[in-house]
Amino acid sequence: MKDHLPLNPQALDLEEPAGGLSSYPPSDRWDDWTEYDPAQWPRKVEKHYSLIPTICFNCEAACGLLAYVDKDKMRVQKFEGNPVHPGSRGRNCAKGPATINQVNDPERILYPMRRTGKRGEGKWERVTWDEVLDDLAARIRLALRKAARTRSCITSGGLGMN
């Protein structure tokens, strides 16, 4: 028996890994991972999560993240590095875990929008994804017809983020 009890109740069931401390949940437990609720400290109140693999959209690297989805509220509560992601292997910069701020931002755009006024006026209308894709396809088709195929385009930003 160890000298002290771990902070995570499921850590009692885990074998100590060769080479030292393991700081992430094993993937076979991602469907039902239990942690103590830090807001309830010093009481030890268990919270149950589903861990969902995803990626960070804050730059081009697309590092692996685990979204901790509260099983009672069905909401993402936090993001941590995904240890089985082939590129980042569980390591992230500060932007990865901070993704929760974007998810919970009250001004987050939740659906496609089209500008209806002049640039800078802040006038927008909601449109469907089909409308957006049709509009983009028409613009690309027009550009190709106007000999723009001899030009190149460079984009920057994360996947879907500018």
DSSP file (Angstrom, degrees, kcal/mol; ACC not computed):
  #  RESIDUE AA STRUCTURE BP1 BP2  ACC     N-H-->O    O-->H-N    N-H-->O    O-->H-N    TCO  KAPPA ALPHA  PHI   PSI    X-CA   Y-CA   Z-CA
    1    1 A M              0   0    0      0, 0.0     2,-0.0     0, 0.0     0, 0.0   0.000 360.0 360.0 360.0 142.5    0.0    0.0    0.0
    2    2 A K        -     0   0    0      2,-0.1     3,-0.0     1,-0.1     0, 0.0  -0.295 360.0-114.9 -75.0 162.5    1.2    3.5   -0.8
    3    3 A D  S    S+     0   0    0      1,-0.1     2,-0.3    -2,-0.0    -1,-0.1   0.762  97.4  22.1 -69.2 -26.0    1.9    6.1    1.9
    4    4 A H  S    S-     0   0    0      0, 0.0    -2,-0.1     0, 0.0    -1,-0.1  -0.952  84.7-105.9-140.7 158.0   -0.9    8.3    0.7
    5    5 A L        -     0   0    0     -2,-0.3    -2,-0.0     1,-0.1     2,-0.0  -0.635  40.3-114.2 -83.8 143.0   -4.1    8.0   -1.3
    6    6 A P        -     0   0    0      0, 0.0     6,-0.1     0, 0.0    -1,-0.1  -0.312  15.9-123.5 -72.0 160.1   -4.1    9.4   -4.9
    7    7 A L  S    S+     0   0    0      1,-0.1    29,-0.3     4,-0.0     3,-0.1   0.801  99.1  65.4 -72.2 -29.6   -6.3   12.3   -5.8
    8    8 A N  S >  S-     0   0    0      1,-0.1     3,-1.4    27,-0.1     4,-0.4  -0.847  76.7-147.9 -97.7 123.8   -8.0   10.3   -8.6
    9    9 A P  G >  S+     0   0    0      0, 0.0     3,-1.0     0, 0.0     4,-0.2   0.813  96.5  56.4 -62.2 -30.3  -10.1    7.4   -7.2
   10   10 A Q  G >  S+     0   0    0     24,-0.5     3,-1.2     1,-0.2     4,-0.5   0.650  87.2  79.1 -76.7 -12.9   -9.4    5.2  -10.3
   11   11 A A  G X  S+     0   0    0     -3,-1.4     3,-0.8     1,-0.3    -1,-0.2   0.763  80.9  67.7 -66.0 -23.1   -5.6    5.5   -9.8
   12   12 A L  G <  S+     0   0    0     -3,-1.0    -1,-0.3    -4,-0.4    -2,-0.2   0.816 100.7  48.9 -63.7 -29.0   -5.9    2.9   -7.0
   13   13 A D  G <  S+     0   0    0     -3,-1.2     2,-0.3    -4,-0.2    -1,-0.2   0.561  94.8  93.9 -87.2  -9.3   -6.8    0.3   -9.7
   14   14 A L  S <  S-     0   0    0     -3,-0.8     2,-0.3    -4,-0.5    -3,-0.0  -0.616  73.2-127.6 -90.5 142.0   -3.9    1.2  -12.1
   15   15 A E        -     0   0    0     -2,-0.3    -2,-0.1     1,-0.1    -1,-0.0  -0.620  36.6-102.9 -78.9 145.3   -0.6   -0.5  -12.2
   16   16 A E        -     0   0    0     -2,-0.3     5,-0.1     1,-0.1    -1,-0.1  -0.542  42.5-119.9 -69.2 130.1    2.4    1.8  -11.9
   17   17 A P    >   -     0   0    0      0, 0.0     3,-1.6     0, 0.0     2,-0.2  -0.349  27.7 -99.5 -71.8 150.4    3.9    2.2  -15.4
   18   18 A A  T 3  S+     0   0    0      1,-0.2     0, 0.0    -2,-0.1     0, 0.0  -0.496 108.8  26.6 -64.9 133.4    7.5    1.3  -16.0
   19   19 A G  T 3  S-     0   0    0     -2,-0.2     2,-0.3    -3,-0.1    -1,-0.2   0.460 122.0 -68.5  93.2   1.0    9.6    4.4  -16.0
   20   20 A G  S <  S+     0   0    0     -3,-1.6     2,-0.1     2,-0.0     0, 0.0  -0.826  84.8   8.1 127.8-161.3    7.5    6.5  -13.7
   21   21 A L        -     0   0    0     -2,-0.3     2,-0.5    -5,-0.1    -5,-0.0  -0.325  47.3-151.6 -69.7 138.4    4.3    8.5  -13.3
   22   22 A S        -     0   0    0     -2,-0.1    -1,-0.0     1,-0.1    -3,-0.0  -0.960  10.6-174.6-108.5 125.7    1.6    8.2  -15.9
   23   23 A S        +     0   0    0     -2,-0.5    -1,-0.1     2,-0.1    -2,-0.0   0.110  56.5  68.1-112.1  22.7   -0.5   11.4  -16.0
   24   24 A Y  S    S-     0   0    0     56,-0.0    58,-0.1    58,-0.0     3,-0.0  -0.976  85.1 -99.0-139.1 154.2   -3.3   10.5  -18.4
   25   25 A P        -     0   0    0      0, 0.0     2,-0.1     0, 0.0     5,-0.1  -0.472  44.1-108.9 -70.2 138.4   -6.3    8.1  -18.3
   26   26 A P    >   -     0   0    0      0, 0.0     3,-2.3     0, 0.0     4,-0.1  -0.430  27.1-120.5 -66.0 143.2   -5.7    4.8  -20.1
   27   27 A S  G >  S+     0   0    0      1,-0.3     3,-1.4     2,-0.2     4,-0.2   0.738 108.8  67.0 -62.3 -24.4   -7.7    4.7  -23.4
   28   28 A D  G 3  S+     0   0    0      1,-0.2    -1,-0.3     2,-0.1     3,-0.2   0.584 103.0  48.6 -72.9  -5.9   -9.7    1.6  -22.3
   29   29 A R  G X  S+     0   0    0     -3,-2.3     3,-0.9     1,-0.1    -1,-0.2   0.249  77.5 104.0-111.6  11.0  -11.3    3.8  -19.6
   30   30 A W  T <  S+     0   0    0     -3,-1.4    21,-3.1     1,-0.2     3,-0.4   0.747  72.1  63.6 -68.6 -22.6  -12.3    6.7  -21.8
   31   31 A D  T 3  S+     0   0    0      1,-0.3    -1,-0.2    -4,-0.2     2,-0.2   0.812 122.5  14.0 -71.0 -28.2  -15.9    5.7  -21.9
   32   32 A D  S <  S+     0   0    0     -3,-0.9     2,-0.4    18,-0.1    -1,-0.3  -0.636  76.7 169.3-149.7  85.6  -16.3    6.2  -18.2
   33   33 A W  E     -A   49   0A   0     16,-2.8    16,-3.1    -3,-0.4     2,-0.4  -0.840  18.1-153.3-101.3 135.0  -13.5    8.1  -16.5
   34   34 A T  E     +A   48   0A   0     -2,-0.4   -24,-0.5    14,-0.2     2,-0.3  -0.911  19.9 163.3-113.6 133.2  -14.0    9.3  -12.9
   35   35 A E  E     -A   47   0A   0     12,-2.2    12,-3.2    -2,-0.4     2,-0.3  -0.945  41.9-100.6-136.4 159.8  -12.3   12.3  -11.2
   36   36 A Y  E     -A   46   0A   0     -2,-0.3    10,-0.2   -29,-0.3     8,-0.1  -0.644  41.2-111.3 -79.4 140.9  -13.0   14.2   -8.1
   37   37 A D    >   -     0   0    0      8,-3.3     3,-1.5    -2,-0.3     8,-0.4  -0.609  22.0-155.4 -72.7 114.7  -14.8   17.5   -8.7
   38   38 A P  G >  S+     0   0    0      0, 0.0     3,-1.1     0, 0.0    -1,-0.2   0.777  91.4  63.1 -65.8 -24.2  -12.3   20.3   -7.8
   39   39 A A  G 3  S+     0   0    0      1,-0.2    -2,-0.1     3,-0.0    -3,-0.0   0.684 100.7  53.9 -72.0 -16.3  -15.1   22.7   -7.1
   40   40 A Q  G X  S+     0   0    0     -3,-1.5     3,-1.8     5,-0.2    -1,-0.2   0.386  89.9 167.3 -97.6   2.3  -16.2   20.5   -4.2
   41   41 A W  T <   +     0   0    0     -3,-1.1     3,-0.1     1,-0.3     0, 0.0  -0.327  57.8  30.5 -59.4 139.3  -12.8   20.3   -2.4
   42   42 A P  T 3  S+     0   0    0      0, 0.0    -1,-0.3     0, 0.0     2,-0.1  -0.989 113.8  72.8 -88.5  -1.1  -12.1   19.3    0.3
   43   43 A R  S <  S-     0   0    0     -3,-1.8     2,-1.0     1,-0.1    -3,-0.1  -0.447  84.5-127.2 -69.6 150.5  -15.0   16.9   -0.1
   44   44 A K        +     0   0    0     -3,-0.1     2,-0.6    -2,-0.1    -1,-0.1  -0.764  38.0 169.9-103.5  88.1  -14.3   14.1   -2.5
   45   45 A V        -     0   0    0     -2,-1.0    -8,-3.3    -8,-0.4     2,-0.2  -0.881  28.1-132.6-102.7 121.7  -17.3   14.2   -4.9
   46   46 A E  E     -A   36   0A   0     -2,-0.6     2,-0.4   -10,-0.2   -10,-0.2  -0.485  17.4-165.5 -77.4 141.5  -16.9   12.0   -8.0
   47   47 A K  E     -A   35   0A   0    -12,-3.2   -12,-2.2    -2,-0.2     2,-0.5  -0.979  11.8-143.9-121.7 139.0  -17.6   13.3  -11.5
   48   48 A H  E     -A   34   0A   0     -2,-0.4    23,-2.7   -14,-0.2    24,-0.4  -0.891  21.7-177.8-108.6 133.4  -18.0   10.9  -14.4
   49   49 A Y  E     -AB  33  70A   0    -16,-3.1   -16,-2.8    -2,-0.5     2,-0.5  -0.904  27.1-142.0-126.9 151.6  -16.7   11.8  -17.9
   50   50 A S  E     - B   0  69A   0     19,-2.2    19,-2.9    -2,-0.3     2,-0.6  -0.968  26.4-142.1-102.2 131.4  -16.6   10.4  -21.4
   51   51 A L  E     - B   0  68A   0    -21,-3.1    17,-0.2    -2,-0.5   -19,-0.0  -0.867  17.9-168.0 -99.3 118.8  -13.2   11.3  -23.0
   52   52 A I  E     - B   0  67A   0     15,-2.5    15,-2.8    -2,-0.6     2,-0.2  -0.922  18.6-129.5-112.4 119.5  -13.6   12.2  -26.7
   53   53 A P  E     + B   0  66A   0      0, 0.0     2,-0.2     0, 0.0    13,-0.2  -0.454  45.3 144.0 -66.1 136.4  -10.6   12.4  -28.9
   54   54 A T  E     - B   0  65A   0     11,-2.6    11,-2.8    -2,-0.2     2,-0.3  -0.830  39.9-109.8-151.9-172.1  -10.5   15.7  -31.0
   55   55 A I  E     - B   0  64A   0      9,-0.3     2,-0.3    -2,-0.2     9,-0.2  -0.923  26.2-106.7-131.1 159.6   -7.9   18.2  -32.2
   56   56 A C        -     0   0    0      7,-2.6     3,-0.3    -2,-0.3   103,-0.2  -0.668  21.0-165.1 -83.2 135.8   -7.0   21.7  -31.4
   57   57 A F        +     0   0    0     -2,-0.3   101,-0.3     1,-0.2   104,-0.1   0.199  63.2  98.2-104.1  14.0   -8.1   24.3  -34.1
   58   58 A N  S    S+     0   0    0    100,-0.1     2,-0.3    99,-0.1    -1,-0.2   0.553  92.9   1.0 -87.4  -6.7   -5.9   27.2  -32.9
   59   59 A C  S >  S-     0   0    0     -3,-0.3     3,-0.8    98,-0.1   100,-0.5  -0.938  85.5 -85.2-160.5-176.5   -3.0   26.7  -35.3
   60   60 A E  T 3  S+     0   0    0     -2,-0.3    98,-0.0     1,-0.2    -2,-0.0   0.677 109.7  76.4 -72.6 -18.0   -1.9   24.6  -38.2
   61   61 A A  T 3  S-     0   0    0      1,-0.1    -1,-0.2    26,-0.0    -4,-0.1   0.808  78.0-157.1 -67.6 -29.7   -0.4   21.9  -36.0
   62   62 A A    <   -     0   0    0     -3,-0.8    26,-0.2    -6,-0.2    25,-0.1   0.931  17.4-161.7  51.9  53.2   -3.8   20.4  -35.1
   63   63 A C        -     0   0    0      1,-0.1    -7,-2.6    -8,-0.1     2,-0.2  -0.250  22.4 -97.6 -64.0 152.4   -2.5   18.8  -31.9
   64   64 A G  E     -B   55   0A   0     -9,-0.2    18,-1.6    18,-0.2     2,-0.3  -0.518  44.1-178.4 -76.9 137.1   -4.5   16.0  -30.3
   65   65 A L  E     -BC  54  81A   0    -11,-2.8   -11,-2.6    16,-0.3     2,-0.5  -0.911  23.3-138.7-127.9 157.4   -6.8   16.8  -27.4
   66   66 A L  E     -BC  53  80A   0     14,-3.4    14,-1.8    -2,-0.3     2,-0.6  -0.988  17.9-147.7-112.5 124.2   -9.2   14.9  -25.2
   67   67 A A  E     -BC  52  79A   0    -15,-2.8   -15,-2.5    -2,-0.5     2,-0.9  -0.825   8.6-144.9 -90.2 123.0  -12.5   16.6  -24.5
   68   68 A Y  E     -BC  51  78A   0     10,-2.8     9,-3.4    -2,-0.6    10,-0.8  -0.796  17.9-165.0 -89.1 104.7  -13.8   15.7  -21.0
   69   69 A V  E     -BC  50  76A   0    -19,-2.9   -19,-2.2    -2,-0.9     2,-0.3  -0.835  19.3-129.0 -98.3 116.7  -17.6   15.5  -21.5
   70   70 A D  E  >> -BC  49  75A   0      5,-2.6     4,-2.5    -2,-0.7     5,-0.5  -0.476  12.8-148.0 -63.6 122.6  -19.5   15.6  -18.2
   71   71 A K  T  45S+     0   0    0    -23,-2.7    -1,-0.2    -2,-0.3   -22,-0.1   0.746  94.4  47.0 -70.2 -23.0  -21.9   12.6  -18.4
   72   72 A D  T  45S+     0   0    0    -24,-0.4    -1,-0.2     1,-0.1   -23,-0.1   0.912 125.2  27.6 -81.2 -45.4  -24.5   14.3  -16.3
   73   73 A K  T  45S-     0   0    0      2,-0.2    -2,-0.2     0, 0.0    -1,-0.1   0.646  92.5-138.5 -90.7 -17.0  -24.5   17.7  -18.1
   74   74 A M  T  <5 +     0   0    0     -4,-2.5     2,-0.3     1,-0.2    -3,-0.2   0.894  62.4 123.5  54.4  43.8  -23.4   16.3  -21.5
   75   75 A R  E   <S-C   70   0A   0     -5,-0.5    -5,-2.6    -7,-0.0     2,-0.3  -0.971  72.3-104.3-131.1 146.3  -21.1   19.4  -21.9
   76   76 A V  E     +C   69   0A   0     -2,-0.3    -7,-0.3    -7,-0.2     3,-0.1  -0.563  35.2 179.9 -68.1 127.0  -17.4   19.6  -22.4
   77   77 A Q  E     -     0   0A   0     -9,-3.4     2,-0.3     1,-0.4    -1,-0.2   0.740  59.8 -16.2-100.7 -30.5  -15.8   20.6  -19.1
   78   78 A K  E     -C   68   0A   0    -10,-0.8   -10,-2.8     2,-0.0     2,-0.4  -0.983  54.4-128.6-165.2 166.0  -12.1   20.8  -20.1
   79   79 A F  E     +C   67   0A   0     18,-0.4     2,-0.3    -2,-0.3   -12,-0.2  -0.972  24.8 172.8-123.4 141.3   -9.5   19.8  -22.7
   80   80 A E  E     -C   66   0A   0    -14,-1.8   -14,-3.4    -2,-0.4    11,-0.1  -0.917  43.4 -75.5-137.2 166.3   -6.2   18.0  -22.1
   81   81 A G  E     -C   65   0A   0      9,-0.3   -16,-0.3    -2,-0.3    11,-0.1  -0.310  41.8-124.4 -62.7 144.1   -3.6   16.6  -24.4
   82   82 A N    >   -     0   0    0    -18,-1.6     3,-1.5     1,-0.1     8,-1.3  -0.826  16.2-159.3 -92.5 111.3   -4.4   13.3  -26.1
   83   83 A P  T 3  S+     0   0    0      0, 0.0    -1,-0.1     0, 0.0     8,-0.1   0.698  89.2  50.8 -67.1 -18.8   -1.6   10.8  -25.3
   84   84 A V  T 3  S+     0   0    0      6,-0.1    -2,-0.0     5,-0.0    -3,-0.0   0.370  76.7 119.3-101.1   5.4   -2.3    8.5  -28.2
   85   85 A H    <>  -     0   0    0     -3,-1.5     4,-1.5     1,-0.1   -21,-0.1  -0.561  63.7-139.2 -68.4 129.7   -2.3   11.3  -30.9
   86   86 A P  T  4 S+     0   0    0      0, 0.0    -1,-0.1     0, 0.0    -2,-0.0   0.764  93.4  37.8 -66.8 -24.5    0.5   10.4  -33.3
   87   87 A G  T  4 S+     0   0    0    -25,-0.1   -24,-0.1     1,-0.0   -25,-0.1   0.938 128.9  22.7 -90.7 -56.5    1.8   14.0  -33.7
   88   88 A S  T >4 S-     0   0    0    -26,-0.2     3,-2.2    -6,-0.1   -25,-0.1   0.697  80.6-154.1 -90.2 -19.3    1.6   15.7  -30.3
   89   89 A R  T 3< S-     0   0    0     -4,-1.5     3,-0.1     1,-0.3    -8,-0.1   0.833  74.5 -46.2  49.5  40.6    1.6   12.6  -28.1
   90   90 A G  T 3  S+     0   0    0     -8,-1.3     2,-0.5     1,-0.3    -9,-0.3   0.386 111.9 119.0  89.9  -4.8   -0.3   14.3  -25.3
   91   91 A R    <   +     0   0    0     -3,-2.2     2,-0.3    -9,-0.2    -1,-0.3  -0.829  34.6 166.6-100.9 132.3    1.8   17.5  -25.3
   92   92 A N        -     0   0    0     -2,-0.5   -11,-0.1    -3,-0.1     2,-0.1  -0.960  33.0-121.2-138.3 155.2    0.1   20.8  -26.1
   93   93 A C    >   -     0   0    0     -2,-0.3     3,-0.9     1,-0.1     0, 0.0  -0.238  52.4 -85.1 -79.6-176.6    0.9   24.5  -25.8
   94   94 A A  T 3> S+     0   0    0      1,-0.2     4,-1.2     2,-0.2    -1,-0.1   0.725 123.2  68.8 -66.2 -21.7   -1.4   26.7  -23.6
   95   95 A K  T 34 S+     0   0    0      2,-0.2     4,-0.4     1,-0.2    -1,-0.2   0.843  90.7  61.7 -68.8 -32.2   -3.8   27.2  -26.6
   96   96 A G  T X4 S+     0   0    0     -3,-0.9     3,-1.8     1,-0.2     4,-0.2   0.978 109.2  36.2 -60.0 -62.0   -5.0   23.6  -26.5
   97   97 A P  T >4 S+     0   0    0      0, 0.0     3,-1.1     0, 0.0   -18,-0.4   0.783 110.8  64.8 -63.3 -24.5   -6.5   23.5  -23.0
   98   98 A A  T >X S+     0   0    0     -4,-1.2     3,-1.9     1,-0.2     4,-0.6   0.542  73.9  93.5 -74.7  -5.4   -7.7   27.1  -23.4
   99   99 A T  H X>  +     0   0    0     -3,-1.8     4,-2.1    -4,-0.4     3,-0.7   0.771  68.9  73.7 -57.0 -26.2  -10.0   25.9  -26.2
  100  100 A I  H <> S+     0   0    0     -3,-1.1     4,-2.0     1,-0.3    -1,-0.3   0.828  89.0  59.8 -58.3 -31.0  -12.7   25.5  -23.6
  101  101 A N  H <4 S+     0   0    0     -3,-1.9     4,-0.3     1,-0.2    -1,-0.3   0.864 106.6  45.9 -65.9 -35.2  -12.9   29.3  -23.6
  102  102 A Q  H X< S+     0   0    0     -3,-0.7     3,-0.9    -4,-0.6    -2,-0.2   0.896 110.3  53.0 -72.5 -40.6  -13.9   29.3  -27.3
  103  103 A V  H 3< S+     0   0    0     -4,-2.1    -2,-0.2     1,-0.2    -1,-0.2   0.887 116.6  38.9 -60.9 -39.0  -16.4   26.5  -26.8
  104  104 A N  T 3< S+     0   0    0     -4,-2.0    -1,-0.2    -5,-0.2    -2,-0.2   0.369  82.8 128.1 -95.3   4.8  -18.2   28.4  -24.1
  105  105 A D    X   -     0   0    0     -3,-0.9     3,-1.8    -4,-0.3    -3,-0.1  -0.455  54.6-146.1 -65.5 123.5  -17.9   31.9  -25.6
  106  106 A P  T 3  S+     0   0    0      0, 0.0    -1,-0.2     0, 0.0    -4,-0.0   0.703  99.1  52.6 -65.4 -17.2  -21.3   33.5  -25.7
  107  107 A E  T 3  S+     0   0    0      2,-0.1     2,-0.1     3,-0.0    -2,-0.1   0.257  79.3 133.4 -99.6  11.6  -20.5   35.3  -28.9
  108  108 A R    <   -     0   0    0     -3,-1.8     2,-0.5    -6,-0.1    -5,-0.0  -0.389  61.7-121.2 -63.5 135.3  -19.4   32.1  -30.7
  109  109 A I        -     0   0    0      1,-0.1    -1,-0.1    -2,-0.1    -2,-0.1  -0.700  30.2-177.8 -80.5 122.4  -20.8   31.7  -34.2
  110  110 A L        +     0   0    0     -2,-0.5    -1,-0.1     1,-0.1    -2,-0.0   0.516  61.6  21.2-102.5  -7.6  -22.8   28.5  -34.2
  111  111 A Y  S    S-     0   0    0     17,-0.0    -1,-0.1    18,-0.0    17,-0.1  -0.968  96.0 -70.0-155.1 163.8  -24.0   28.4  -37.9
  112  112 A P        -     0   0    0      0, 0.0    15,-2.0     0, 0.0     2,-0.3  -0.288  48.2-167.9 -63.2 142.3  -23.0   29.9  -41.3
  113  113 A M  E     -D  126   0B   0     13,-0.2     2,-0.4    -4,-0.0    13,-0.2  -0.957  10.8-154.3-130.5 148.6  -23.6   33.6  -41.7
  114  114 A R  E     -D  125   0B   0     11,-2.5    11,-2.1    -2,-0.3     2,-0.2  -0.984  26.1-117.2-123.1 135.1  -23.6   35.8  -44.8
  115  115 A R  E     +D  124   0B   0     -2,-0.4     9,-0.3     9,-0.2     4,-0.1  -0.518  30.2 178.5 -69.2 132.6  -22.9   39.5  -44.7
  116  116 A T        +     0   0    0      7,-2.3     8,-0.2    -2,-0.2    -1,-0.2   0.644  62.4  45.2-108.7 -22.6  -25.9   41.5  -45.9
  117  117 A G  S    S-     0   0    0      6,-1.1     3,-0.1     1,-0.2     2,-0.1  -0.266 104.0 -59.1-104.9-165.7  -24.7   45.1  -45.4
  118  118 A K  S >  S-     0   0    0      1,-0.1     3,-2.3    -2,-0.1     4,-0.4  -0.400  72.5 -77.7 -73.4 155.9  -21.4   46.8  -46.3
  119  119 A R  T 3  S+     0   0    0      1,-0.3    -1,-0.1     2,-0.1     0, 0.0  -0.304 120.7  20.1 -54.3 129.9  -18.2   45.6  -44.8
  120  120 A G  T 3  S+     0   0    0     -3,-0.1    -1,-0.3     3,-0.1    -2,-0.1   0.272  93.4 103.1  93.0 -11.1  -17.9   46.7  -41.2
  121  121 A E  S <  S-     0   0    0     -3,-2.3    -2,-0.1     2,-0.1     3,-0.1   0.734  81.7-132.1 -76.4 -21.7  -21.6   47.4  -40.7
  122  122 A G        +     0   0    0     -4,-0.4     2,-0.6     1,-0.2    -3,-0.1   0.773  54.3 145.2  76.8  25.8  -22.2   44.2  -38.7
  123  123 A K        +     0   0    0     -5,-0.4    -7,-2.3     2,-0.0    -6,-1.1  -0.876  19.2 161.9-102.3 122.8  -25.2   43.1  -40.7
  124  124 A W  E     -D  115   0B   0     -2,-0.6     2,-0.3    -9,-0.3    -9,-0.2  -0.934  25.1-155.7-138.0 156.5  -25.5   39.4  -41.2
  125  125 A E  E     -D  114   0B   0    -11,-2.1   -11,-2.5    -2,-0.3     2,-0.3  -0.981  28.4-111.8-131.4 148.6  -28.1   36.7  -42.0
  126  126 A R  E     +D  113   0B   0     -2,-0.3     2,-0.3   -13,-0.2   -13,-0.2  -0.595  39.5 179.7 -77.9 137.0  -28.1   33.0  -41.2
  127  127 A V        -     0   0    0    -15,-2.0     2,-0.1    -2,-0.3     3,-0.0  -0.858  27.2-103.7-131.4 167.4  -27.7   30.7  -44.2
  128  128 A T     >  -     0   0    0     -2,-0.3     4,-1.9     1,-0.1     5,-0.1  -0.486  28.3-115.8 -88.3 161.8  -27.5   26.9  -44.7
  129  129 A W  H  > S+     0   0    0      1,-0.2     4,-2.8     2,-0.2     5,-0.2   0.871 117.4  57.5 -62.9 -36.0  -24.4   24.9  -45.3
  130  130 A D  H  > S+     0   0    0      1,-0.2     4,-2.5     2,-0.2    -1,-0.2   0.911 105.6  49.7 -61.2 -41.6  -25.7   24.0  -48.7
  131  131 A E  H  > S+     0   0    0      2,-0.2     4,-2.4     1,-0.2    -1,-0.2   0.914 111.6  49.1 -62.0 -42.4  -26.0   27.7  -49.6
  132  132 A V  H  X S+     0   0    0     -4,-1.9     4,-2.6     2,-0.2    -2,-0.2   0.938 112.9  45.9 -63.1 -48.0  -22.4   28.3  -48.4
  133  133 A L  H  X S+     0   0    0     -4,-2.8     4,-2.5     1,-0.2    -1,-0.2   0.893 113.1  49.9 -65.1 -39.8  -21.0   25.4  -50.4
  134  134 A D  H  X S+     0   0    0     -4,-2.5     4,-2.2    -5,-0.2    -1,-0.2   0.916 112.0  48.8 -62.7 -42.7  -23.0   26.4  -53.6
  135  135 A D  H  X S+     0   0    0     -4,-2.4     4,-2.2    -5,-0.2    -2,-0.2   0.929 113.1  46.1 -63.5 -46.5  -21.7   30.0  -53.2
  136  136 A L  H  X S+     0   0    0     -4,-2.6     4,-2.5     2,-0.2     5,-0.2   0.913 112.1  51.2 -63.6 -42.3  -18.1   28.9  -52.8
  137  137 A A  H  X S+     0   0    0     -4,-2.5     4,-2.6     1,-0.2    -1,-0.2   0.904 110.4  49.7 -61.5 -41.4  -18.3   26.4  -55.7
  138  138 A A  H  X S+     0   0    0     -4,-2.2     4,-2.3     2,-0.2    -1,-0.2   0.901 111.3  48.9 -65.3 -40.6  -19.7   29.2  -57.9
  139  139 A R  H  X S+     0   0    0     -4,-2.2     4,-2.2     2,-0.2    -2,-0.2   0.899 113.3  46.2 -66.3 -40.5  -17.0   31.6  -57.0
  140  140 A I  H  X S+     0   0    0     -4,-2.5     4,-2.4     2,-0.2    -2,-0.2   0.923 112.3  51.2 -67.3 -43.2  -14.2   29.1  -57.6
  141  141 A R  H  X S+     0   0    0     -4,-2.6     4,-1.9    -5,-0.2    -2,-0.2   0.914 111.3  48.0 -58.9 -44.3  -15.8   28.0  -60.9
  142  142 A L  H  X S+     0   0    0     -4,-2.3     4,-1.7     1,-0.2    -1,-0.2   0.904 110.3  51.7 -63.2 -43.0  -15.9   31.7  -62.0
  143  143 A A  H  <>S+     0   0    0     -4,-2.2     5,-2.4     1,-0.2     6,-0.3   0.899 109.6  49.6 -62.8 -40.1  -12.3   32.3  -61.0
  144  144 A L  H ><5S+     0   0    0     -4,-2.4     3,-1.1     1,-0.2     5,-0.4   0.882 109.5  51.6 -66.7 -37.1  -11.2   29.3  -63.0
  145  145 A R  H 3<5S+     0   0    0     -4,-1.9    -1,-0.2     1,-0.3    -2,-0.2   0.819 103.9  58.4 -67.6 -30.7  -13.1   30.5  -66.1
  146  146 A K  T 3<5S-     0   0    0     -4,-1.7    -1,-0.3    -5,-0.1    -2,-0.2   0.100 123.8-102.1 -88.4  23.1  -11.5   33.9  -65.8
  147  147 A A  T X 5S+     0   0    0     -3,-1.1     3,-1.1     1,-0.1    -3,-0.2   0.688  82.4 134.4  67.3  20.9   -8.0   32.4  -66.1
  148  148 A A  G > < +     0   0    0     -5,-2.4     3,-2.1     1,-0.2    -4,-0.2   0.538  47.6  91.7 -74.4  -4.2   -7.3   32.6  -62.4
  149  149 A R  G 3  S+     0   0    0     -5,-0.4    -1,-0.2    -6,-0.3    -5,-0.1   0.645  76.6  62.9 -66.0 -12.1   -6.0   29.0  -62.6
  150  150 A T  G <  S+     0   0    0     -3,-1.1    -1,-0.3    -6,-0.1     2,-0.2   0.455  95.3  77.1 -89.2  -0.1   -2.6   30.5  -63.3
  151  151 A R  S <  S-     0   0    0     -3,-2.1     2,-0.3    -4,-0.0    -4,-0.0  -0.634  71.7-138.6-104.4 164.4   -2.6   32.1  -59.8
  152  152 A S        -     0   0    0     -2,-0.2     2,-0.4     2,-0.0    -2,-0.1  -0.837   5.1-146.0-121.5 162.4   -2.0   30.5  -56.5
  153  153 A C        -     0   0    0     -2,-0.3     2,-0.5     2,-0.0    -2,-0.0  -0.993   6.8-163.9-130.1 131.9   -3.7   31.0  -53.1
  154  154 A I        -     0   0    0     -2,-0.4     2,-0.3     2,-0.0    -2,-0.0  -0.966  10.2-171.4-116.8 128.8   -2.0   30.7  -49.7
  155  155 A T        -     0   0    0     -2,-0.5     2,-0.3     2,-0.1     7,-0.0  -0.802   1.7-168.4-114.8 160.7   -4.1   30.4  -46.6
  156  156 A S        +     0   0    0     -2,-0.3     2,-0.2     2,-0.1   -97,-0.0  -0.978  37.8  63.6-144.1 155.5   -3.1   30.5  -43.0
  157  157 A G  S    S-     0   0    0     -2,-0.3     5,-0.2     2,-0.0   -98,-0.1  -0.462  80.7 -55.0 117.7 169.7   -4.8   29.7  -39.7
  158  158 A G  S >  S-     0   0    0   -101,-0.3     3,-1.4     1,-0.2     2,-1.0  -0.052  81.8 -59.2 -71.1-180.0   -6.0   26.6  -38.0
  159  159 A L  T 3  S-     0   0    0   -100,-0.5    -1,-0.2     1,-0.3     3,-0.1  -0.498 127.1 -10.7 -66.5 101.5   -8.6   24.3  -39.5
  160  160 A G  T 3  S+     0   0    0     -2,-1.0     2,-0.4     1,-0.3    -1,-0.3   0.453 116.7 105.7  88.0   1.0  -11.5   26.6  -40.0
  161  161 A M    <         0   0    0     -3,-1.4    -1,-0.3  -104,-0.1    -5,-0.0  -0.919 360.0 360.0-115.6 140.3  -10.0   29.4  -38.0
  162  162 A N              0   0    0     -2,-0.4    -1,-0.1    -5,-0.2  -104,-0.0   0.367 360.0 360.0-112.9 360.0   -8.5   32.6  -39.4
